Amino acid sequence: MLTPGPRSRVFLAVEPVDMRAGVDRLAGAVRKLGLDPLDGHLYLFLSRSRQILKAITFDGSGWWVLCKRLELGSFGLPPISQGDRQVTLEPHVLAALLHGLDPKGPRRRWYHRALR
């Protein structure tokens, strides 16, 4: 599993990104958010369907590009305020997101009993 350093921050872009994008286009998307892609922080991007997540970071000698595709379901979003372009994630929220769990927490679902 991906573990950022103690000084690293994790940013999640709110707007979906074309998952065909490579390092250069994703770094450009970071710059459009008003952030510096070379600062060593971790930047996360989701596809429109939220089934694919891409992450980029620069470690001082090169770029890391990570991609995860969920086979079932979609990545849940943490609470987002109106007008936010990116969200800063805490380590436990990042872990939940990468495991495909909903960062908002468990929700009660309607349960149908099978008839016999």
DSSP file (Angstrom, degrees, kcal/mol; ACC not computed):
  #  RESIDUE AA STRUCTURE BP1 BP2  ACC     N-H-->O    O-->H-N    N-H-->O    O-->H-N    TCO  KAPPA ALPHA  PHI   PSI    X-CA   Y-CA   Z-CA
    1    1 A M              0   0    0      0, 0.0     2,-0.3     0, 0.0    94,-0.0   0.000 360.0 360.0 360.0 151.6    0.0    0.0    0.0
    2    2 A L        -     0   0    0     93,-0.0    96,-0.1     1,-0.0     0, 0.0  -0.586 360.0-175.8 -76.0 128.8    1.1    3.5   -0.6
    3    3 A T        -     0   0    0     -2,-0.3     2,-0.0    92,-0.0    -1,-0.0  -0.918  12.7-149.7-129.7 106.4    2.3    5.4    2.5
    4    4 A P        -     0   0    0      0, 0.0    37,-0.1     0, 0.0     6,-0.1  -0.342  30.1 -97.5 -70.7 156.8    3.2    9.1    2.1
    5    5 A G    >   -     0   0    0      1,-0.1     3,-0.8     4,-0.1     0, 0.0  -0.111  37.9 -98.7 -66.9 169.9    5.9   10.5    4.3
    6    6 A P  T 3  S+     0   0    0      0, 0.0    -1,-0.1     0, 0.0     0, 0.0   0.777 124.2  43.0 -65.6 -26.0    5.1   12.4    7.5
    7    7 A R  T 3  S+     0   0    0      2,-0.1     2,-0.2    33,-0.0    -2,-0.0   0.529  93.7 103.6 -95.1  -6.9    5.5   15.8    5.8
    8    8 A S    <   -     0   0    0     -3,-0.8     2,-0.3    33,-0.1    33,-0.1  -0.503  56.5-154.5 -77.9 143.0    3.6   14.8    2.7
    9    9 A R        -     0   0    0     -2,-0.2    33,-2.6    81,-0.0     2,-0.5  -0.801   8.5-136.0-111.3 158.7    0.1   16.0    2.2
   10   10 A V  E     -aB  42  89A   0     79,-0.6    79,-2.8    -2,-0.3     2,-0.4  -0.970  18.2-170.9-120.9 125.2   -2.5   14.3    0.1
   11   11 A F  E     -aB  43  88A   0     31,-2.8    33,-3.2    -2,-0.5     2,-0.5  -0.943   7.2-159.4-117.4 135.7   -4.8   16.3   -2.3
   12   12 A L  E     -aB  44  87A   0     75,-2.9    75,-2.3    -2,-0.4     2,-0.3  -0.968  18.1-134.1-114.3 122.5   -7.8   14.9   -4.1
   13   13 A A  E     - B   0  86A   0     31,-2.7    33,-0.3    -2,-0.5    73,-0.3  -0.577   8.2-152.8 -74.0 135.2   -9.0   16.8   -7.2
   14   14 A V  S    S+     0   0    0     71,-2.4    -1,-0.1    -2,-0.3    72,-0.1   0.884  74.4  74.5 -77.6 -40.5  -12.8   17.2   -7.1
   15   15 A E  S    S-     0   0    0     70,-0.6    31,-0.4     1,-0.1    -2,-0.1  -0.514  91.4-109.8 -75.5 139.7  -13.2   17.4  -10.9
   16   16 A P        -     0   0    0      0, 0.0     2,-0.3     0, 0.0    31,-0.2  -0.329  31.5-149.5 -67.9 153.8  -12.9   14.1  -12.9
   17   17 A V        -     0   0    0     29,-2.4     2,-0.4    -4,-0.1    31,-0.2  -0.935  24.4-102.8-125.5 146.0   -9.9   13.6  -15.1
   18   18 A D    >   -     0   0    0     -2,-0.3     3,-1.8     1,-0.2    29,-0.1  -0.554  29.2-144.8 -65.7 121.7   -9.4   11.7  -18.4
   19   19 A M  T 3  S+     0   0    0     -2,-0.4    -1,-0.2     1,-0.3    28,-0.1   0.483  92.5  74.5 -75.9  -1.3   -7.6    8.5  -17.3
   20   20 A R  T 3  S+     0   0    0      2,-0.0    -1,-0.3     0, 0.0    -2,-0.1   0.556  74.8 116.0 -78.9  -7.8   -5.6    8.4  -20.5
   21   21 A A    <   -     0   0    0     -3,-1.8     2,-0.1     1,-0.1    -4,-0.0  -0.323  52.7-155.5 -66.0 140.0   -3.6   11.3  -19.1
   22   22 A G     >  -     0   0    0     -2,-0.0     4,-2.3    43,-0.0     5,-0.2  -0.219  41.8 -71.9 -98.8-165.6    0.0   10.8  -18.4
   23   23 A V  H  > S+     0   0    0      1,-0.2     4,-2.9     2,-0.2     5,-0.2   0.906 128.0  51.8 -58.1 -46.4    2.4   12.5  -16.0
   24   24 A D  H  > S+     0   0    0      1,-0.2     4,-1.9     2,-0.2    -1,-0.2   0.910 112.6  43.6 -63.7 -43.4    2.6   15.7  -17.9
   25   25 A R  H  > S+     0   0    0      2,-0.2     4,-1.9     1,-0.2    -1,-0.2   0.888 115.1  49.3 -70.0 -37.9   -1.2   16.3  -18.2
   26   26 A L  H  X S+     0   0    0     -4,-2.3     4,-1.8     2,-0.2    -2,-0.2   0.895 110.2  50.8 -67.4 -38.8   -1.7   15.3  -14.6
   27   27 A A  H  X S+     0   0    0     -4,-2.9     4,-2.1    -5,-0.2    -2,-0.2   0.883 109.3  52.2 -64.0 -37.1    1.0   17.7  -13.5
   28   28 A G  H  X S+     0   0    0     -4,-1.9     4,-2.0    -5,-0.2    -2,-0.2   0.872 106.3  53.2 -64.1 -37.0   -0.7   20.3  -15.5
   29   29 A A  H  X S+     0   0    0     -4,-1.9     4,-0.9     2,-0.2    -2,-0.2   0.863 107.3  52.0 -65.4 -35.1   -4.0   19.5  -13.7
   30   30 A V  H ><>S+     0   0    0     -4,-1.8     5,-1.9     1,-0.2     3,-0.6   0.920 108.7  50.2 -65.0 -43.3   -2.2   20.0  -10.4
   31   31 A R  H ><5S+     0   0    0     -4,-2.1     3,-1.7     1,-0.2    -2,-0.2   0.869 104.7  57.8 -63.5 -35.9   -0.9   23.4  -11.6
   32   32 A K  H 3<5S+     0   0    0     -4,-2.0    -1,-0.2     1,-0.3    -2,-0.2   0.776 100.9  57.8 -64.4 -25.3   -4.5   24.4  -12.6
   33   33 A L  T <<5S-     0   0    0     -4,-0.9    -1,-0.3    -3,-0.6    -2,-0.2   0.510 123.1-109.1 -80.0  -3.7   -5.5   23.7   -9.0
   34   34 A G  T < 5S+     0   0    0     -3,-1.7     2,-0.2     1,-0.3    -3,-0.2   0.698  81.4 119.0  84.2  20.6   -2.9   26.4   -8.0
   35   35 A L      < -     0   0    0     -5,-1.9    -1,-0.3     2,-0.0    -2,-0.1  -0.740  66.8-115.6-116.6 164.7   -0.5   23.8   -6.5
   36   36 A D    >   -     0   0    0     -2,-0.2     3,-1.5     1,-0.1     5,-0.3  -0.893  14.7-160.2-103.1 115.1    3.1   22.8   -7.3
   37   37 A P  T 3  S+     0   0    0      0, 0.0     3,-0.5     0, 0.0    21,-0.3   0.652  88.9  61.3 -69.9 -12.9    3.4   19.2   -8.6
   38   38 A L  T 3  S+     0   0    0      1,-0.2    19,-0.0    19,-0.1   -11,-0.0   0.329  76.3  92.6 -93.7   8.0    7.1   19.1   -7.7
   39   39 A D  S <  S-     0   0    0     -3,-1.5    -1,-0.2     1,-0.1     3,-0.1   0.486  99.5-111.5 -84.4  -1.4    6.6   19.7   -4.0
   40   40 A G  S    S+     0   0    0     -3,-0.5     2,-0.1     1,-0.3    -2,-0.1   0.459  73.5 131.1  89.1  -0.1    6.6   16.0   -3.1
   41   41 A H        -     0   0    0     -5,-0.3     2,-0.5   -33,-0.1    17,-0.4  -0.383  61.4-109.5 -80.4 166.2    2.9   15.8   -2.1
   42   42 A L  E     -a   10   0A   0    -33,-2.6   -31,-2.8    15,-0.1     2,-0.5  -0.850  28.9-162.7-101.7 129.5    0.6   13.2   -3.4
   43   43 A Y  E     -aC  11  56A   0     13,-2.5    13,-2.2    -2,-0.5     2,-0.4  -0.957   4.4-161.3-118.0 126.0   -2.1   14.2   -5.9
   44   44 A L  E     -aC  12  55A   0    -33,-3.2   -31,-2.7    -2,-0.5     2,-0.4  -0.842   6.7-174.1-111.0 142.2   -5.1   12.0   -6.6
   45   45 A F  E     - C   0  54A   0      9,-2.8     9,-2.7    -2,-0.4     2,-0.3  -0.992   7.9-154.4-134.6 141.2   -7.4   12.1   -9.6
   46   46 A L  E     - C   0  53A   0    -31,-0.4   -29,-2.4    -2,-0.4     7,-0.2  -0.850  17.8-120.3-114.3 151.4  -10.6   10.1  -10.2
   47   47 A S    >   -     0   0    0      5,-2.1     3,-0.9    -2,-0.3   -29,-0.1  -0.311  38.5 -99.4 -76.8 170.5  -12.3    9.2  -13.5
   48   48 A R  T 3  S+     0   0    0      1,-0.3    -1,-0.1   -31,-0.2   -30,-0.1   0.884 127.8  44.9 -59.7 -39.6  -15.8   10.4  -14.2
   49   49 A S  T 3  S-     0   0    0      1,-0.0    -1,-0.3    25,-0.0    26,-0.0   0.567 106.0-131.9 -80.8  -8.0  -17.3    7.0  -13.2
   50   50 A R  S <  S+     0   0    0     -3,-0.9    25,-3.7     2,-0.2    -2,-0.1   0.732  78.5 112.5  60.0  26.5  -15.0    7.0  -10.1
   51   51 A Q  S    S+     0   0    0     23,-0.2    19,-2.8     1,-0.1     2,-0.4   0.648  70.4  55.2 -93.3 -19.7  -13.9    3.4  -10.8
   52   52 A I  E     - D   0  69A   0     17,-0.2    -5,-2.1    23,-0.1     2,-0.4  -0.948  63.6-172.0-119.8 134.7  -10.3    4.5  -11.6
   53   53 A L  E     -CD  46  68A   0     15,-2.7    15,-2.7    -2,-0.4     2,-0.4  -0.989   2.4-169.4-123.7 132.0   -8.0    6.5   -9.4
   54   54 A K  E     -CD  45  67A   0     -9,-2.7    -9,-2.8    -2,-0.4     2,-0.4  -0.958   3.4-169.2-119.5 143.1   -4.6    7.8  -10.5
   55   55 A A  E     -CD  44  66A   0     11,-2.8    11,-2.8    -2,-0.4     2,-0.4  -0.982   1.9-171.6-129.5 141.0   -2.0    9.3   -8.2
   56   56 A I  E     +CD  43  65A   0    -13,-2.2   -13,-2.5    -2,-0.4     2,-0.3  -0.972   9.8 163.6-129.5 150.3    1.2   11.2   -9.0
   57   57 A T  E     - D   0  64A   0      7,-1.6     7,-2.8    -2,-0.4     2,-0.5  -0.969  29.3-134.0-155.5 154.8    4.0   12.4   -6.8
   58   58 A F  E     - D   0  63A   0    -17,-0.4     5,-0.2    -2,-0.3    -2,-0.0  -0.966  12.3-170.3-114.3 124.5    7.6   13.6   -7.5
   59   59 A D        -     0   0    0      3,-2.3     4,-0.1    -2,-0.5    -1,-0.1   0.293  55.1 -94.3 -99.8  10.5   10.2   12.1   -5.2
   60   60 A G  S    S+     0   0    0      2,-0.3     3,-0.1   -22,-0.0    -2,-0.0   0.011 121.1  48.7 103.0 -27.7   13.1   14.4   -6.2
   61   61 A S  S    S-     0   0    0      1,-0.4     2,-0.3     0, 0.0    -3,-0.0   0.537 121.3 -23.6-118.1 -13.1   14.6   12.1   -8.9
   62   62 A G  S    S-     0   0    0      2,-0.0    -3,-2.3     0, 0.0    -1,-0.4  -0.986  70.5 -74.0 179.7 177.3   11.5   11.2  -10.9
   63   63 A W  E     -D   58   0A   0     -2,-0.3     2,-0.5    -5,-0.2    -5,-0.2  -0.677  27.1-153.1 -94.5 144.1    7.7   10.9  -11.1
   64   64 A W  E     -D   57   0A   0     -7,-2.8    -7,-1.6    -2,-0.3     2,-0.5  -0.973  11.6-172.9-109.8 129.8    5.6    8.1   -9.5
   65   65 A V  E     -D   56   0A   0     -2,-0.5     2,-0.4    -9,-0.2    -9,-0.2  -0.990   5.3-176.7-123.6 122.1    2.3    7.4  -11.3
   66   66 A L  E     -D   55   0A   0    -11,-2.8   -11,-2.8    -2,-0.5     2,-0.4  -0.926   3.1-171.3-120.0 143.9    0.0    4.9   -9.5
   67   67 A C  E     -D   54   0A   0     -2,-0.4     2,-0.4   -13,-0.2   -13,-0.2  -0.999   5.1-177.2-137.2 136.3   -3.3    3.7  -10.9
   68   68 A K  E     -D   53   0A   0    -15,-2.7   -15,-2.7    -2,-0.4     2,-0.5  -0.997   4.8-168.0-134.0 131.8   -6.0    1.6   -9.2
   69   69 A R  E     -D   52   0A   0     -2,-0.4     2,-0.3   -17,-0.2   -17,-0.2  -0.979  17.8-137.7-118.6 126.2   -9.2    0.3  -10.8
   70   70 A L        -     0   0    0    -19,-2.8     3,-0.1    -2,-0.5     5,-0.1  -0.649   2.7-153.8 -79.6 135.1  -12.0   -1.1   -8.7
   71   71 A E  S    S+     0   0    0     -2,-0.3     2,-0.4     1,-0.2    -1,-0.1   0.836  83.4  24.8 -76.4 -34.3  -13.6   -4.2  -10.2
   72   72 A L  S    S-     0   0    0    -21,-0.1    -1,-0.2    -3,-0.1     2,-0.0  -0.987 117.0  -4.6-130.6 141.5  -16.9   -3.6   -8.4
   73   73 A G  S    S-     0   0    0     -2,-0.4     2,-0.3    -3,-0.1    -3,-0.1  -0.278  78.6 -87.8  80.4-164.6  -18.3   -0.3   -7.2
   74   74 A S        -     0   0    0     26,-0.2   -23,-0.2    -5,-0.1     2,-0.2  -0.954  39.0 -86.5-145.1 161.3  -16.7    3.1   -7.2
   75   75 A F        -     0   0    0    -25,-3.7     2,-0.2    -2,-0.3    27,-0.1  -0.505  44.3-131.1 -70.0 134.7  -14.5    5.2   -5.0
   76   76 A G        -     0   0    0     25,-0.5    24,-0.1    -2,-0.2    25,-0.1  -0.588  16.1-130.4 -84.4 150.2  -16.4    7.2   -2.5
   77   77 A L        -     0   0    0     -2,-0.2    27,-0.2    25,-0.1     3,-0.1  -0.794  15.4-124.6 -99.6 142.5  -15.7   10.9   -2.0
   78   78 A P        -     0   0    0      0, 0.0    26,-0.1     0, 0.0     2,-0.1  -0.287  56.1 -64.2 -70.8 170.1  -15.0   12.6    1.3
   79   79 A P        -     0   0    0      0, 0.0     2,-0.4     0, 0.0     0, 0.0  -0.361  60.1-163.8 -58.5 132.1  -17.3   15.5    2.3
   80   80 A I        -     0   0    0     -3,-0.1     2,-0.2    -2,-0.1     3,-0.1  -0.978  11.8-135.2-124.9 130.5  -16.7   18.4   -0.2
   81   81 A S    >   -     0   0    0     -2,-0.4     3,-1.9     1,-0.1     2,-0.1  -0.501  40.5 -87.8 -79.2 152.4  -17.7   22.0    0.3
   82   82 A Q  T 3  S+     0   0    0      1,-0.3    -1,-0.1    -2,-0.2     3,-0.1  -0.381 113.8  17.9 -60.2 130.5  -19.4   23.9   -2.5
   83   83 A G  T 3  S+     0   0    0      1,-0.3    -1,-0.3    -2,-0.1     2,-0.2   0.342  86.5 140.6  90.4  -6.6  -16.8   25.5   -4.8
   84   84 A D    <   -     0   0    0     -3,-1.9    -1,-0.3     1,-0.1     3,-0.1  -0.490  32.3-171.7 -69.8 137.4  -13.8   23.4   -3.6
   85   85 A R  S    S+     0   0    0      1,-0.3   -71,-2.4    -2,-0.2   -70,-0.6   0.660  73.6  14.2 -99.3 -23.7  -11.5   22.4   -6.4
   86   86 A Q  E     -B   13   0A   0    -73,-0.3     2,-0.4   -72,-0.1    -1,-0.3  -0.979  65.6-145.5-147.3 159.7   -9.4   20.0   -4.3
   87   87 A V  E     -B   12   0A   0    -75,-2.3   -75,-2.9    -2,-0.3     2,-0.5  -0.982  15.9-133.1-127.2 136.7   -9.7   18.3   -0.9
   88   88 A T  E     -B   11   0A   0     -2,-0.4     2,-0.4   -77,-0.2   -77,-0.2  -0.790  27.2-149.5 -88.3 129.6   -6.9   17.6    1.6
   89   89 A L  E     -B   10   0A   0    -79,-2.8   -79,-0.6    -2,-0.5    -2,-0.0  -0.802   5.8-134.5-105.0 140.7   -7.1   14.0    2.9
   90   90 A E     >  -     0   0    0     -2,-0.4     4,-2.3   -81,-0.1     3,-0.4  -0.505  34.8-105.0 -79.6 158.5   -6.0   12.7    6.2
   91   91 A P  H  > S+     0   0    0      0, 0.0     4,-2.3     0, 0.0     5,-0.1   0.864 120.5  50.5 -56.3 -39.3   -4.0    9.4    6.2
   92   92 A H  H  > S+     0   0    0      2,-0.2     4,-2.0     1,-0.2     5,-0.1   0.842 110.5  49.7 -70.3 -31.2   -7.0    7.3    7.5
   93   93 A V  H  > S+     0   0    0     -3,-0.4     4,-2.5     2,-0.2    -1,-0.2   0.882 110.1  51.4 -71.6 -38.4   -9.2    8.8    4.8
   94   94 A L  H  X S+     0   0    0     -4,-2.3     4,-2.7     2,-0.2    -2,-0.2   0.925 109.6  50.0 -61.2 -44.7   -6.6    8.0    2.2
   95   95 A A  H  X S+     0   0    0     -4,-2.3     4,-1.4     1,-0.2     6,-0.2   0.917 112.1  47.2 -61.5 -43.7   -6.4    4.4    3.4
   96   96 A A  H  <>S+     0   0    0     -4,-2.0     5,-2.7     1,-0.2     4,-0.3   0.918 112.6  50.0 -63.4 -43.2  -10.2    4.0    3.3
   97   97 A L  H ><5S+     0   0    0     -4,-2.5     3,-1.4     1,-0.2    -2,-0.2   0.921 109.7  49.9 -62.0 -45.4  -10.3    5.5   -0.2
   98   98 A L  H 3<5S+     0   0    0     -4,-2.7    -1,-0.2     1,-0.3    -2,-0.2   0.760 109.0  52.9 -67.9 -24.2   -7.5    3.2   -1.5
   99   99 A H  T 3<5S-     0   0    0     -4,-1.4    -1,-0.3    -5,-0.2    -2,-0.2   0.425 119.8-109.7 -88.9   1.4   -9.3    0.2   -0.1
  100  100 A G  T < 5S+     0   0    0     -3,-1.4    -3,-0.2     1,-0.3     2,-0.2   0.636  72.3 140.1  82.5  13.7  -12.5    1.1   -1.9
  101  101 A L      < -     0   0    0     -5,-2.7   -25,-0.5    -6,-0.2    -1,-0.3  -0.566  62.0-104.7 -87.9 155.3  -14.4    2.1    1.3
  102  102 A D    >   -     0   0    0     -2,-0.2     3,-1.9     1,-0.2    -5,-0.1  -0.704  22.7-151.7 -80.1 116.9  -16.6    5.1    1.6
  103  103 A P  T 3  S+     0   0    0      0, 0.0    -1,-0.2     0, 0.0    -6,-0.1   0.696  92.1  68.5 -64.0 -17.6  -14.7    7.9    3.5
  104  104 A K  T 3  S-     0   0    0      1,-0.2    -2,-0.0   -27,-0.2   -11,-0.0   0.620 113.6-111.3 -75.4 -10.7  -18.0    9.3    4.7
  105  105 A G    <   -     0   0    0     -3,-1.9    -1,-0.2     2,-0.0     2,-0.0  -0.273  48.5 -37.9 104.1 168.4  -18.5    6.2    6.8
  106  106 A P        -     0   0    0      0, 0.0     2,-0.4     0, 0.0    -5,-0.0  -0.346  56.0-153.6 -67.0 145.7  -20.8    3.2    6.7
  107  107 A R        -     0   0    0     -2,-0.0     2,-0.4     0, 0.0    -2,-0.0  -0.917  22.1-108.9-118.9 147.1  -24.4    3.8    5.8
  108  108 A R        -     0   0    0     -2,-0.4     2,-0.3     3,-0.0     3,-0.0  -0.594  38.9-159.8 -73.0 130.0  -27.4    1.9    6.7
  109  109 A R        -     0   0    0     -2,-0.4     2,-0.2     1,-0.0    -1,-0.0  -0.824  24.5-100.6-112.6 152.2  -28.7    0.0    3.7
  110  110 A W        -     0   0    0     -2,-0.3     2,-0.5     1,-0.0    -1,-0.0  -0.507  37.7-148.7 -69.8 134.1  -32.2   -1.4    3.1
  111  111 A Y        -     0   0    0     -2,-0.2     2,-0.5     2,-0.0    -1,-0.0  -0.927   7.8-160.9-113.4 125.5  -32.2   -5.1    3.7
  112  112 A H        -     0   0    0     -2,-0.5     2,-0.3     3,-0.0    -2,-0.0  -0.910  13.3-142.5-103.9 125.3  -34.5   -7.5    1.8
  113  113 A R        -     0   0    0     -2,-0.5     2,-0.3     1,-0.1    -2,-0.0  -0.668  22.8-114.4 -83.8 140.0  -35.1  -10.9    3.3
  114  114 A A        -     0   0    0     -2,-0.3     2,-0.3     1,-0.1    -1,-0.1  -0.554  28.8-127.7 -72.1 134.2  -35.3  -13.8    0.9
  115  115 A L              0   0    0     -2,-0.3    -1,-0.1     1,-0.1    -3,-0.0  -0.623 360.0 360.0 -82.7 142.0  -38.7  -15.3    0.8
  116  116 A R              0   0    0     -2,-0.3    -1,-0.1     0, 0.0    -2,-0.0   0.423 360.0 360.0-105.0 360.0  -38.9  -19.1    1.3
